Amino acid sequence: MKLAVVGGGSTYTPELADGLGRLHKTLPVDELVLVDPVIERLEPVGAVVRRILARYGHPARVVLTDDLDAGVEDADAVLFQLRVGGQEARAQDEEWPLDCGCVGQETTGAGGLAKALRTVPVVLDAAERVRRAAPNAWIVDFTNPVGIVTRALLDAGHRAVGLCNVAIGFQRRFAAMLDVAPNRVRLDHVGLNHLTWERGVHVLDEHGEPGPDLLPTLLAEHGPAIAADIELPVELLRAQSTVPSYYLRYFYAHDAVVSAQRHTESRAQQVAAIERELLELYADPTLDTKPELLERRGGAYYSEAAVALVAALLGTGSGSGSDDADRVQVADVRNNGTLPFLPDDAVIEVPSRIDANGATPLPVAPLGPLHSGLIAHVAAYEELALDAALRGGRERVVTALLAHPLVGQYDIAEALADRLLAAGKEHLPWAR
């Protein structure tokens, strides 16, 4: 089995290698190809990946290349984990929106639109090359903004599933609080990528059937700890009887977040410093485990989620479908009537059944207006954002920003569009 990673020079990649090493029986990879144009990053990352796999006794051959076409040729699955423009572009995404009084974040608001504009064309080009070199390969997209990028891939006819680590992070936290194995925890997770809520937490019995909803118990016994983790008031969680994702703080506490961002180091600056230190660690020829510092980089449990998803798509190991719990995973998929207030071609993030045919969303209980209204609003923005990414043009950028619930004012949308286009000219040929 051949697995290719586009963006393999990412400092995330040793996390993936650790998961492949631990879960070899689930996903028996024979060849792991790391593809990245930045050789000075790819080489130290690739070296530590080889050492991690060797430590687990993993037999896979690790190949490093800057040639995407050769790297993905005949692959069974291809993971996309790209960051077009690197941390420098991310820093801009997080800085200039603040001048207009808007949140500075790489996937939400104006910064998220900037990332989508420069990322979608690159991902679609890479996907077309995958289609030519490995027409039967599955593409698993971990590239942000995942919802918009995954919809672009599906609209272009690619065999693609989107993946985020938010749900598996909650699953792991709740499992620890309930003192049960993580794969026994089933979440009622619903929304769009980076706009989701946990509405229920169920423990599967020995027959794979979900037990009663334990979310009220979790909120009663661990509410303050859960709220602190997502930086929202516990009263909000208990009033809604849900646990919002961390990204909902940009909506529920927007002004407070903007105020804090104006007086603190940006996340991009923090991550850039972490990455420099990680690359120094990776260059140590004795390092054969993922360092603790990697946890501060983000992407927790990415490897477990990716391995489980690819295994279920390819029908290997415990992901082959013999255990129903292994076949259900939160993924970013076509709506297809799951949320009746959204178009069928929207991409939503919900528990899905994963098999050789892809990801099929499971039925979702009706949503009240508090949640459905915001989901519909952001889904409309995402549709317009994708249109701007595909066709370009300042007016499409303004329209997408005007549709975003965190912008919504014409003068601010105009100002943001001008700042976005000025900052992104290097990666947006049509804006030059």
N, C-alpha and C positions, 0 to 999 in steps of 0.2 A: 504494500500500500504506500502510495506517495502522497505526502502532505506538503503543500507549498504555502509559505507565509509571505505575502506582499506587504512590505514594511517590516521585514524581518530584522532590520537593524534597530528597531525600537527597544528601549530599555525594559519594556514589558516582556520581551520574548523569553528571558530566563524563567519567568513565571509559567509560561506555556510549556517550556521544556520540563520543568519540575512536575507539572501535571501529566505530561506524556510519560515521564519516567515512572511515576507512581501508579498510573492507570494503564499500563502497557497492555494488560489483558483485555481491557475495554476497547482500546483503539490500537491495534498492533501495527504501528507504522514501521515500514522498512526503510523509507527514505524521507528525510525532512530537508526541504530546500528553503533557505532564507534568502529572499530577494530584496535588495535595497540598493539604491543608486549611491548612497553615501558609504563608501568602502571604509573610511576611517571609523565609522560607528559599527558597521557590519562585522568587521574582523574581531574586535574584542567581545562583542555580543555572541558571535558564532563560537568563539573559543570557549566561553563559559558554558554555552549550551552543550557543546560536546562533552565538557567535563561533568556537567550535571547528569546527562544521560549515561555516561560511563559509570558514574557512581551508583546509579540504579541497575547497572548491568544491562542497559537497554541496547539492543543490537543495531538501531537505526543508523544509516549513513547520513551524515550532516553535510549538506552542500551549501556553499556560499556563492552568490552570484549577483551581479548588477544587471544581468540580462533577463528581463522579465519573460520574454517568449520562451527561452530555453528553460528557465526555472519552473514554469508552470506546465511545460509539455508533459502530456499523459498523466497529469496529477488526478487523483481521485477526489480531492477536496482542496480548495484554496481559501485561506483566511486573508481577509483584507483588514489591515490595521494601519492605515495611512495617516500621516499628518502633513498635508500639503503646506509648505511654508515654514514648517518646524515651529519651535517655541517662539521664534521672533514674531511670526504672524499671529500666534495665539496671544502674545503680549499686546499687540495692537488691538485685537478683538476685545480685550478686557480693559483697555485704557480709554479709547476715544469715546465710547458711548457715555462714559461718566460725565463728559463735558456737556452733554445734552440732558443730564439728569436721569439717564437710563442705566439699568444694571449692566455691568461689564462682565460677560460670561461667554465661554466659548461655544456653547450649544443653545443658549436661551437668548432671545431678543436680537438686537442688531448684530452682536458679535457672532451669534449662531448663524445668522443669515450670511454674514461675510464668509464664514467657514464653509457654508453650503455652496456659495457661489464659486469658490475656488476649488472645492473638493469634488463636486459631482462630475464635472467634465473629465477629471483625471481618473476617477473610479470607473466611469463608463468606458474610457479608452482601455484601461487595464482589463476590464471585463470582456471587451470585444477580443482582446488578444488571448484571454483564457479560452473563450469560445472557439477560437481557431486552433489553439494548441491542445486543448483538452475539452472537447465538446460535451463530454458526459460528466464533467466535474461539477460538484456543488460549490457555490461561493457562499461563505459565511462572512457576513459583514459586521465588523466591530468598529468601523470607521464612523466617527461622529460628523454631523448629526445623523444617528443611525436611522431614524424614521424616514427622513428625506432621502438619504442615500439608498436605503433599501427599496423605497418606492421607485427611485430612478432605475435601479437594477431590474426590478420586476416589470416596469413599464417597457423596458428594452428587451424583455423576453428572456432574461437570464435565470438560471436555476439558482436562486438566491434565498437566503434566510437571514434576517437581522438578529443580532445578539447584543444584549446589554448585561452588565453584572449587577444591576440594582436588585433584581428579584432574588438571585441566588445569595446576595448579601443578606437580605432580610431572612431568607430561608435558614441560613446558617446561624444568624443571631437568635431567631425564635427557637430553633432546634436546641441550642445551648440552654436557653431559658427554660425550655420544657424538658430538658434532659432526655432527648430522643435522638435517634440517628437522623441526619439531615434529609436523607432520601424518603423518610416517612412523613415529612412535612409538605403539605400541599397548600399553596397560597391562592386566595381569591384576589389576583393581581389584575388590575384593569387600567386602561388609559392609552396614552401614546408614549413613545420613547421619551424619557425624562419628564413625563407628566403622568405619573401613575399613583395609584393608591392601593394599599392592602386592605381589603374589606373583610377578610376572613382568614383564619389560620386553622387548618384541620390536620390531624394526625391520622395516617392510614393504618388500618388494622392489619392483621395477618393475611387477610384476603384482599388487601389493596383497596378496601372501602374507606372513605373518609369518615372520621368521627365527628363529634359536635364541634361547633366553632369555638375556638379557644382564644380568639382575639380579645373578647371582654376580660378574660382572666389575665392575659398578658398586660393589658392596659391598666388593670387594677393593681397588679403586683409589680410591674416593671415600667409603668408609664413614664415616670421622670427620666429614667435611663434611656428609654427609646426616644423621647422627645429631645433630650440633650444631644443624642447622636445625630438627629436630623436638624437640630437648631431651630426648633419650633416649640411654642408653648404646649405643655401637656394638656392644658384646658382645651386647646384646639382639637387635639387628637380625641379626647374623650367626648367632646361635643359632637364631632363628626362620626365617632365610632369607627374611625379608620386610621391608618398610618400612612401619611403622604410620603412620597419619596423626598429625598433631600432637596431635589430641584424645585419642589413646590414652595420653598422658602423665597425664591425669587418672585413669586406671585403673592404669597400671603404676607411677606414682610419686605416688600420691594424697597420702600424708602429707607428702612433701617439698614438693609444690605448695601444700598448705594452710599449711604452716609459712612458706613464702615469701610467700604472699598476705597473711598476717597482718602482715607487716613491710614491704610495698611498696605503692606506689600501685596502685590497681586499674586494670584495662584500661579500664573505663568512664570513669574520670577522665582517663586518657591520651587516649582517643578524643574526649572532650568538648573537651579543649584543642585537639586537632588540628582538630576541626570548626570551632571558633571562628576559628582561623587560616585555615582553608580558605575560610570564608565571607567573610573580609576580602579574601583574594586574589581570590575570584570577583567581588567588587564593583569590582575594578580594570578599567576599560573597555578597557584595552590587552591584558588577558590573553586569549589565544586558543589556548592549549594547556593540557593537563592538567598541573598543577604536580607537581613531584617529591614534594612532601609527601603527595600522594594515595596514594602507595605505602605510607605508614605507616598509612593509614586502614584497610587491609585490602581484601579483594576482588580481589586481583591476577588478571588475565586474565579477569575477569568478562565483559568486553565480548566477547572472542573466543568464549567459551563460549556466551554468550547469542545472539550473531549466528549462530553455526553451528547452534545448536539451532532457532532460529526459522526460519532459511533452509531447513533440512531438513524441518521440519513443513509449511512453506508451499510447498516445491518451487521455490525460487528460486535463481538463481546457481549457485555451485559446490556448494551444499547440495541441488541438485535430484536427486541420486542418480546422476549420471553417473560419479562417482568414489566407489567403495565406501568409501574412507577417510573421506569427508565425511559418510557416512551413519551411521557408528558413533561414538557419543559416550557417555561415562559420564553416566547420568541416574538420577533417583529414580523408580522405577516399581513396579507391582504385581509381587509375587513370582511368582505363577502357576506354582508348581512348580520354579522355578529353584533355590532352596535348599530341598531336600525336608524339612528339619526345621522349616520355618516354614509358617504358614498361607498359602494362596494370596493372601489379601487384604492381607498385610503389604506394606509398601513397603521395597524394598531399593535399594542403590546399586551398580550394575554397568554394564559396557559394554552398550549397547543399540543396536539398529538403529532409526534415526529416519526416519519418512516421513510421508506425509499421514494415515496411520492412527494416528500417535502413536509411542510408544516401546515396543519389544519387546525384553525382555532376551535377551542371547545366552547360550548354555549356559555353565555355570560348572563347573570341575573340583571334585571333592569337597573339602570342608573337614575338617580334623582337629578333634578335640574342643577344643583350645586356643582355636580361633577360633569354631567353631560354638556352643560352650557360651556364650561371652560374647554372641555375636550373638543367640542365642535368649533369653537373660536380658534384654537390653536391648529386644528386640522385644516381649516380654511387658509390660515397663514402658510402652513407647510405646502399646500397645493400651489399657492402663489410664489412661494420661495423656490420651489422646483421649477416652475415656469421661468422665473428670472434666471436661474442657474443654467437652464437649457438654451434660452433664447437671448439672454442679455438685455441691456437697455436700462437707462437710468429710471424711466418711468415704471418699469416692472419692479425695480428695486424699491422705489417709493411706495408703490401699491402694496407690495408684500409687507413693508414696515408699517404702513397704515393699518393693515389687517391684524397686526400683532397686538394682543391685549396689553402688552407692556409698553407700547408706543402709542398708536391710536390717534395722534394729533398731527395734522397735516404739516404744520411748521416744523415740528420735531422730526417727522419722517423725512422731510426735505433736507434738513440739516444733517441728519444721520446718513442719508444716502450720499450726500456730498463727501462726508468724512470717510464713509466706507469705500467709495470709489477712489478717493485720493490715496487711502492707505493700501488698497488692494491692486493697484495698477500692475504690479509685477506679475500677478497671477491671473489677471482678468484682461486678456488682450483687447476685448471689445470696449473696455473702459479707458484705453489709452488715448 
